[in-house]
Amino acid sequence: MTICIFSSQRKKTMFNAKEFWNRRFQEHIKETSRYLKYIFNGHIAIAMFFFISALAYYYQQWLLTVPKDFPTEWIVGIIFGMAVSYSPVRTLLKEPDLVFLLPAEYKLGDYFKRSLVYSFIVQLYVILLVAAALGPLYFTTFPALGMNYYLGMIGFMLVIKLINMMANWWMLKERDKNIRQTDLFVRTLLSIVFFFFLAQGNQLFSIITGSLLLIVVLYIYSLAHKKAGLVFDLLIEKDQARMRTFYRIANMFTDVPHLKNPIKKRHALVQLFTQGVPFRQSQSFTYLYRITFIRSSDYLGMYFRLMVVGGLAIWFVPNVWIKAAFAFLFLYLSAFQMMSLWNHHRTIAWVDIYPVDKEAKQRAMVQFLRQLMILQTFLFTLLFIIQWNPVGILITAVGGTVFSLAFIKSYVKPRIV
């Protein structure tokens, strides 16, 4: 009787991989959805809708004049190949699992199968976006191949995506980073060449390239099964790196308290941005915001990327009014993202005991943000000067300056109190 009771209790406390996965998955969805609602807020949604609509319109206009010798097969091959080759596996593992899950490693088969299925499904949006974006260009360049052929290419994308994901999973048993990078390079190259030939309609060479890719993947499978077991620390490191990337993006829209931001020295840029700051107590936060902007891994990169994308839109869009609209849009996006500088040091107690009043902190933030917006306005205006568009120069220079000052006064100041 005692043995039966003990056996029953033991069954109840046995590790259940399915339940463990469901619990981790629910925690993951709760955590990501918490920040996604801030990322895709009303402001960003409107800006993205405007940007995508304008891009789609001019993309359609450009297709009417695309030359017959345009290298569409290379573009399709490179983009399709890279889309299917980058196939990370989300295991949702955490640091304590390195200790507590090791004894149950042999029971985790069902858990990792569900991780693979989830990873494959969640990455399908990349396939769909890429296929939808390149479809019009492909039909314009290769009208004879038709819709059914292109749908067949999308089907091959799904198959090769799955093959690459399995290869990536098996390679996670390999500790040597150089071997993993070499494997990824070879599979990416073969995937690009496969879709290059497939886009041309050269089915013979695509079959040969696809066979070579399959041979490489089977070789990876044979090597992986000679390894002793899973490399838990590598799995956790990979998963944490992807979550850090997500948190860095979310931190541009809202506070992420547990985000660990890497700091970069960037001595030359720090000296350039701080050499004009007077050595006075009232300028403490001016100095602090400037070095934070330069040395943090978020702000400088985001500001530069938004400025480059906005500049490219201004340069290539033919209509002057749409050019100006893009200038204002990216001015707004840049200022909106840089506002998170205000809360960057919120968890550091030393900042709260600076012998500087809060008004000085606010003035420093407002002044620095204004300078960033004026600098961006100047650079956008410079593009109009290079193209010599007097109407665009006037609208961007005057309108951008007025918009910057009005945005600071009406939107930024009430929110940094």
Long-range contacts (C-beta under 8 A, 24 or more apart in sequence): 15-104, 15-107, 17-107, 17-108, 17-109, 17-110, 17-111, 18-110, 18-111, 18-114, 20-111, 21-92, 21-110, 21-111, 21-114, 21-115, 24-92, 25-92, 25-114, 25-118, 27-92, 28-92, 32-246, 35-246, 35-247, 35-250, 35-253, 35-254, 35-256, 36-250, 38-250, 38-253, 38-254, 39-249, 39-250, 39-253, 41-253, 43-332, 43-336, 44-253, 44-333, 47-329, 47-332, 47-333, 50-325, 50-329, 51-313, 51-326, 51-329, 54-313, 54-317, 54-322, 54-325, 54-326, 55-313, 58-316, 58-317, 58-318, 59-136, 60-136, 63-136, 63-137, 63-140, 66-137, 66-140, 66-141, 68-141, 70-141, 72-137, 72-138, 72-140, 72-141, 72-142, 72-199, 73-141, 73-196, 73-199, 73-200, 74-196, 75-134, 75-137, 76-134, 76-137, 76-138, 76-153, 76-195, 76-196, 76-199, 77-192, 77-193, 77-194, 77-195, 77-196, 77-197, 77-198, 77-199, 78-192, 78-196, 79-130, 79-134, 80-130, 80-134, 80-153, 80-157, 80-191, 80-192, 80-195, 80-199, 81-188, 81-189, 81-191, 81-192, 81-193, 81-194, 81-195, 81-196, 82-188, 82-191, 82-192, 83-126, 83-127, 83-130, 83-157, 83-161, 84-127, 84-157, 84-160, 84-161, 84-164, 84-191, 84-195, 85-164, 85-184, 85-187, 85-188, 85-191, 85-192, 87-119, 87-120, 87-123, 87-161, 87-164, 87-165, 87-168, 88-119, 88-168, 88-238, 88-242, 89-115, 89-116, 89-119, 89-165, 89-168, 89-169, 89-172, 89-238, 90-115, 90-118, 90-119, 90-122, 90-239, 90-242, 91-115, 91-235, 91-236, 91-238, 91-239, 92-239, 93-232, 93-235, 93-236, 93-239, 94-236, 95-236, 95-240, 97-232, 97-236, 98-232, 98-233, 98-236, 101-232, 102-232, 105-229, 105-230, 105-232, 108-230, 112-169, 116-165, 116-166, 116-169, 119-165, 120-161, 120-162, 120-165, 123-161, 123-165, 124-158, 127-154, 127-157, 127-158, 127-161, 130-157, 131-157, 138-199, 142-199, 142-201, 145-201, 149-201, 153-195, 153-198, 153-199, 156-194, 156-195, 156-198, 157-195, 160-191, 160-194, 160-210, 160-213, 163-213, 163-214, 163-217, 164-191, 164-217, 166-217, 166-221, 167-216, 167-217, 167-220, 167-221, 170-220, 170-221, 170-223, 170-224, 171-220, 171-224, 172-230, 172-231, 172-234, 172-235, 172-238, 173-224, 173-227, 173-229, 173-230, 173-231, 174-223, 174-224, 174-227, 174-231, 175-231, 175-234, 183-216, 183-220, 186-216, 187-213, 187-216, 187-217, 190-216, 248-297, 248-298, 251-298, 251-340, 252-298, 252-302, 252-337, 252-340, 253-337, 253-340, 254-340, 255-340, 255-343, 255-346, 257-347, 261-296, 261-297, 261-298, 262-297, 263-295, 263-296, 263-297, 264-295, 264-296, 264-297, 265-295, 266-294, 266-295, 269-294, 269-300, 270-294, 270-295, 281-355, 281-356, 282-356, 282-360, 283-364, 284-354, 284-356, 284-360, 284-364, 285-354, 285-356, 285-360, 285-361, 285-364, 285-365, 286-364, 286-367, 286-368, 288-345, 288-351, 288-364, 289-341, 289-364, 289-365, 289-368, 290-368, 292-341, 292-344, 292-345, 293-338, 293-341, 293-368, 296-344, 298-340, 299-337, 299-338, 299-340, 299-341, 302-334, 302-337, 302-338, 303-334, 303-337, 303-338, 303-372, 303-376, 306-330, 306-333, 306-334, 306-337, 307-334, 307-376, 307-379, 310-334, 310-376, 310-380, 311-379, 311-380, 311-383, 314-380, 314-383, 314-384, 314-392, 315-383, 315-387, 320-389, 320-391, 320-392, 320-395, 323-384, 323-389, 323-392, 323-396, 324-392, 324-395, 324-396, 324-399, 327-377, 327-380, 327-395, 327-396, 327-400, 328-399, 328-400, 328-403, 330-376, 330-380, 331-373, 331-376, 331-377, 331-380, 331-400, 331-403, 331-404, 331-407, 332-403, 332-407, 334-372, 334-373, 334-376, 335-369, 335-372, 335-373, 335-404, 335-407, 335-408, 335-412, 338-369, 338-372, 339-369, 339-412, 339-415, 339-416, 341-365, 341-368, 341-369, 342-416, 362-413, 362-416, 362-417, 365-412, 365-416, 366-408, 366-412, 366-413, 366-416, 369-408, 369-412, 370-404, 370-405, 370-408, 373-400, 373-404, 373-407, 373-408, 374-401, 374-404, 376-400, 377-401, 377-404
